[in-house]
Amino acid sequence: MIINLHITTYQGISLGAEHYYAELIGEDKTVELQDILTIRQATRLNKKHRASGYNWNMHSPGDKFSGFDTKDDAIKEGIKEWLNHFPDARFLVLGGNYFEPKPLLATVAGNDAALKKAAQKIVDKCEAIGFFNNRKNDELMDLYCTKWDTLLEEAAREMGE
């Protein structure tokens, strides 16, 4: 089973937006990831709320918060948590729940550098032709999707699935 780590942000779209939001998407459930606020993060959020007219502290160190300061923080949390929520999963990929090759973040096998590299080569080829965004590349994208699927299926077999 493949789990998708979907990361979004409103930076550049919504005035004052500064966080990344992450969710793990499996076949039958979605899990919103949360960060645990540090003193610095809670203080910064409270200052921002007071500047918006609120007169109380809304956040405390140790609170769970659905936003992450950086995309890397969201990715690290996804890698840390995916198997806790999806114990039967084999692969964690970066991206939404769509059927195109995506960067491989982690596998249950652990030592997966060669697999990640092979998967990324396919993703890079897809990026070079614009994925499915250009109809004239549909046949080539179908080929890359098949290669990516085959790569992961073979890796799953090697893992004993």
N, C-alpha and C positions, 0 to 999 in steps of 0.2 A: 504494500500500500504506500502511496506517495502522499505526503502531507505538504501543503502549500503554506509558506510564511508570507502573508500578504501585508505589506507595509504601506500606509498612506500618511499624508501630511496636508495641511492647509496652508503651509508656508508659500508665500507668493500669490495666494488666492484670497486669504482672509487677513485683514489688518491685525497685526499683533500675534498672529499664529506662530508658534515656535516649537511645537512638539511633533513627534512621529507616533503613529498608532499602529499596533501590530496585532494580527490574529492568525491563529493556526487553523487551517481549513482542511478537514478530512472528508471522507465520503459521506458521513452521516451527522457530523457535528462541527461546530466552529467554536473556538476558544479564544476569547479576548485576553491578550497578555497584559500584565500590569507590572509596573515598576514599584519598588519600595522607596519612598521619598527619604532623601538624606536631609540633614539640617539645612544645608545650603539650598537644596531644591525647594523645601517647604518655605523657607524664608523668602526666596525669590518669588514664588507663587503668591504668597500672602502680600508682599509689597505690590505686586501687579494688581491684585484684587482691591487693595486699599486705594491705589491710584484710580481705580474704576468706580470708587465711591462706597465700597463696602468697609464697615468699621470694625470688623472682627476677623480673626485668623481662621481661615477655612481649612488649612492644611497643617499637619504636624509631622515631625520626623517619624518614620515608620509606617505612615499611612500608605495604603495601596493607591496607585494613581495610574490611569490608563495611558498616559503620555510618556514618551521617552525623549530625552534630550537630544539624542542623535540617532541616525539610522543604524549605525553600528551597535549602539546600545540595544536597539530593538532586535537586531539580528542575533546578538549574543544571548538575549533572553529567549528567543525562539529556539536556538540551538540547545540551550540549557533545559528547556521545558517540553520539547515536542514529544519525547518518549514517555514522559509522565502522563500526558493526556491521550496519547495514541500508542500504547505499548506494543501493538501488533504491526506498527508501521515499519517500513524498511528504509525510506528515503525522505529527506527534508529538502525541498526546493524553494527558491526565492521567487515569489510571484503569486498572482491571483489564481483562482480556480479556472484556468483556461487551458486548452489543449495545444500548447506550443512548448518546445524545449525551453527550459528555464535553468538558471544556475543551480547546481547541486551544492547544498550547504553541508549536509551531513548524511551519514548512513549508519545503520546499526553495526556495520563491520568495523567502524572506527578508523582503521588504516586504509583510507580511501583516496589518497592523493592522485593515483593514476586514473581512477574512475572519475574524479572531479575534473581532472584535466581533459579527459576524453569527452565528457559531457560539455565542458565549456567550449571546446573546439566546435561542437555542433551549434551551440548557442551563438557563438561568434559568427558562424556562417549565416545563421538566420538573421542576425542583426545586420549583416552586410547587405542583405537583399531586402530588408524592411519587413521581415516576417510575412504575415498574410495581408499586409496593408496594400500591397501592390498585386492586383489580380494576375498579372502576367507571370508572377513567381509562384503561383499555387502548386504547380507540379513539383518544383524544386523544394518548396516548403513541405509538401507531402513526403518527399524522400527524406528530408532532414528529420521530420517527426518520426518516421519509421526507424531511422537509424538511432534516434534518441530512445525510443521505446525499446528497441532490441537491446541496446546497451544496458538499460536498467533491468530488463527481463533476464539477461544473462547474468548480471551481477546478483540479482535476487536468487537465481538458481544456485550460484556459488555460495550464497549465504545459507543455503539449505531450505529454501522455500520451494 
